[in-house]
Amino acid sequence: MQVINEELVDLAIDADSKMSAISVLAERINQAGRLYDHAGYVASVVERENLTTTGIGFGIAIPHGKSSHVKETTVAFGRLNNKIDWQSLDGENVGLVFLLAVPEECQGDQHLKIIAGLSRKLVHQEFRDTLEQAASDQEIVELLNDSLAGVVA
C-alpha cells in the first residue's frame, strides 16, 4: 500500500485559510477510504495545529494527526491556488501542503520519520520547484513515493 496515490493529490486547491486547506485534503483522505471518522481526524489535526504551527518554511506546511480515526498511514498533497498565512516559522505564506494521517496504534514515531524524510528533500530548491511545477498528479506521486521509500514500511 502506497502512503500517497493520485487520489490523494490536489494541484489546485481554493483555500483562504489553514482550516479550509486542511479540510480539502482531509476529504481526499476520507474519499480514499483511509479514515474511520472524518470529523474526528480533522479535530486531531486542528488540536495538533493549535499546539504550534506546522508551517515549516519555504512556503510549505505539514499539518498532521495521529488518531484512532485513521485506518492507515497516509500522505495527501495539495498545491494552493493562492498562498495563505500559516504562521510559518519563516513568516512566508504557504502554497504547498502535506497532510499526514497516522493511525493511533502505529508503533513509534512513523509520522516524525515521514516529516523528517520530507524535510530532508524540501530543503532543496529543485525538489520544491518540481512540487510547484508538476503538471500531473502522477508526477507528484512518483516524486513523493521515491522520496519516502524506506521511511514507510
HUSUL-V405651 format. One record per pair of residues at least 24 apart in sequence whose ideal C-beta (glycine too) atoms are under 7 Angstrom apart, sorted by sequence separation. I is the first residue (numbers start at 1). J is the second residue. D is the distance in Angstrom with one decimal. If there is no record, write none. Layout:
BEGIN
I_J_D ; I_J_D
END
This chain:
BEGIN
7_31_7.0 ; 8_32_5.9 ; 41_65_5.8 ; 59_83_6.4 ; 7_32_4.7 ; 44_69_6.8 ; 61_86_4.8 ; 75_100_5.7 ; 41_67_5.2 ; 121_147_4.8 ; 40_67_6.5 ; 74_101_4.3 ; 41_69_4.2 ; 40_69_3.8 ; 41_70_5.9 ; 73_102_5.3 ; 118_147_6.8 ; 73_103_6.7 ; 117_147_6.4 ; 18_49_6.7 ; 55_86_3.5 ; 57_88_5.8 ; 70_101_4.5 ; 72_103_6.5 ; 117_148_5.3 ; 37_69_4.1 ; 55_87_5.9 ; 57_89_5.1 ; 70_102_6.0 ; 71_103_6.7 ; 36_69_5.0 ; 53_86_6.2 ; 55_88_3.0 ; 56_89_6.3 ; 57_90_4.0 ; 59_92_5.2 ; 61_94_4.6 ; 70_103_4.6 ; 73_106_6.4 ; 35_69_5.7 ; 53_87_4.4 ; 55_89_6.3 ; 58_92_7.0 ; 59_93_6.7 ; 60_94_6.4 ; 63_97_7.0 ; 114_148_6.4 ; 117_151_4.0 ; 35_70_6.0 ; 36_71_6.0 ; 53_88_6.3 ; 57_92_6.5 ; 59_94_5.6 ; 96_131_5.5 ; 34_70_6.8 ; 35_71_6.3 ; 53_89_6.7 ; 59_95_4.7 ; 60_96_4.8 ; 61_97_5.0 ; 62_98_4.7 ; 63_99_5.5 ; 64_100_3.7 ; 65_101_6.2 ; 66_102_4.5 ; 68_104_4.1 ; 96_132_6.8 ; 34_71_5.1 ; 59_96_6.1 ; 67_104_5.6 ; 73_110_6.0 ; 114_151_5.9 ; 34_72_5.5 ; 62_100_6.6 ; 64_102_6.9 ; 66_104_5.9 ; 113_151_5.1 ; 114_152_6.5 ; 55_94_5.5 ; 75_114_6.5 ; 34_74_4.7 ; 66_106_6.9 ; 22_63_5.5 ; 29_74_5.3 ; 66_111_5.7 ; 29_76_5.3 ; 64_111_5.5 ; 28_76_5.1 ; 25_76_4.2 ; 25_78_5.1 ; 62_115_5.6 ; 79_132_7.0 ; 24_78_6.4 ; 62_118_6.5 ; 21_78_6.3 ; 21_80_6.2 ; 41_101_6.2 ; 60_122_5.8 ; 21_84_6.8 ; 56_119_6.7 ; 77_140_5.7 ; 58_122_6.1 ; 13_78_4.6 ; 15_80_5.6 ; 8_74_6.6 ; 13_79_6.7 ; 18_84_6.9 ; 35_101_6.8 ; 8_75_6.9 ; 12_79_6.7 ; 13_80_5.0 ; 14_81_5.4 ; 17_84_6.3 ; 34_101_6.4 ; 77_144_6.5 ; 8_76_4.3 ; 9_77_5.1 ; 10_78_4.6 ; 11_79_4.8 ; 13_81_6.4 ; 16_84_6.5 ; 18_86_5.6 ; 8_77_6.8 ; 12_81_5.7 ; 15_84_6.2 ; 75_144_6.6 ; 3_73_5.5 ; 29_99_6.9 ; 58_128_5.9 ; 1_72_6.3 ; 3_74_5.8 ; 4_75_4.5 ; 3_75_4.8 ; 25_97_6.4 ; 29_101_5.2 ; 4_77_6.5 ; 26_99_6.5 ; 25_99_4.0 ; 21_97_5.3 ; 22_99_6.3 ; 73_152_6.2 ; 11_137_6.7 ; 9_137_4.1 ; 6_137_4.1 ; 9_140_5.0 ; 6_138_5.9 ; 9_141_6.3 ; 6_141_5.6 ; 5_141_5.9 ; 4_141_5.7 ; 4_144_5.1 ; 4_145_6.4 ; 2_145_5.8 ; 3_148_6.2 ; 3_152_5.0
END
